[in-house]
Amino acid sequence: MLSRVIEIGETIEFSGKAVVCLASDPNIMKKTGKILHTAWIADKFHFRDVNGRHHLNPFCLKRMLLMTGHTWLASVMPEFVRIPSWFIAAMFHKFY
């Protein structure tokens, strides 16, 4: 599974493009204090990775299906279907 994550992962330049876009944004103060994913920034500022790839939001169900090897199911899943952030938080929370 790790090799699949590396295969569909972002390049270092993609993160750099995201930083440049945020630094040049006149409304940057509206984004302070938040966790912003590079894929979300790429969607908002309309840029792609240096290899031409369009990276999906980490909360995108299609991306999760691709990462786990369910390529057929991912091919029919629309990109707008998202996993709620509260669900992700609940999955990684340790209940005592």
C-alpha positions in Angstrom: 0.0 0.0 0.0 2.9 2.4 0.7 4.1 2.1 -2.9 0.6 3.1 -4.1 0.7 6.2 -1.8 4.1 7.2 -3.2 3.0 6.6 -6.8 0.0 8.9 -6.5 1.6 11.3 -4.1 2.6 15.0 -4.6 6.0 16.3 -5.6 7.9 18.8 -3.5 7.2 21.4 -6.2 3.5 21.0 -5.7 3.8 22.1 -2.0 6.0 25.0 -3.1 3.3 26.2 -5.6 0.8 26.1 -2.8 3.0 28.2 -0.6 3.5 30.8 -3.4 -0.2 31.0 -4.1 -1.0 31.5 -0.4 1.7 34.2 -0.1 0.4 36.1 -3.1 -3.3 35.9 -2.0 -4.6 39.3 -0.9 -7.1 37.6 1.4 -4.6 35.5 3.2 -5.7 36.7 6.7 -9.0 34.8 6.1 -7.0 31.6 5.8 -4.9 32.0 8.9 -5.4 29.6 11.8 -6.7 26.8 9.6 -5.2 23.6 8.3 -5.2 23.9 4.5 -4.4 20.9 2.3 -2.3 21.5 -0.8 -5.0 19.8 -3.0 -7.6 22.3 -1.7 -5.3 25.2 -2.5 -4.6 23.8 -6.0 -8.4 23.6 -6.6 -8.9 27.1 -5.4 -5.9 28.6 -7.3 -6.2 26.4 -10.4 -2.7 24.8 -10.6 -1.4 21.3 -11.2 1.7 19.4 -10.1 4.8 19.7 -12.3 4.1 16.2 -13.8 0.6 17.4 -14.8 -1.3 15.5 -12.2 -4.4 16.8 -10.5 -4.3 15.8 -6.8 -7.5 15.0 -5.0 -8.5 16.4 -1.6 -7.5 14.0 1.2 -11.1 13.9 2.3 -12.2 12.8 -1.2 -13.6 9.3 -1.2 -12.2 8.7 -4.7 -8.7 9.3 -3.4 -9.1 6.8 -0.6 -10.4 4.2 -3.0 -7.4 4.8 -5.3 -4.9 4.5 -2.4 -6.4 1.2 -1.2 -6.3 -0.3 -4.6 -10.0 -0.2 -5.4 -9.4 1.3 -8.9 -12.6 0.1 -10.5 -14.8 1.5 -7.8 -12.7 4.8 -7.8 -13.3 5.1 -11.6 -17.1 5.4 -11.1 -16.9 7.5 -7.9 -17.4 11.3 -8.5 -14.7 13.6 -7.0 -17.2 15.7 -5.1 -18.1 12.9 -2.7 -16.2 13.7 0.5 -15.6 11.9 3.8 -16.8 14.2 6.7 -13.9 15.6 8.8 -15.7 14.5 12.0 -15.6 10.9 10.7 -11.8 11.0 10.1 -11.3 12.5 13.6 -13.4 9.8 15.1 -11.5 7.1 13.3 -8.2 8.2 14.8 -9.4 9.1 18.2 -8.5 6.7 21.0 -11.6 6.0 23.1 -10.8 5.1 26.7 
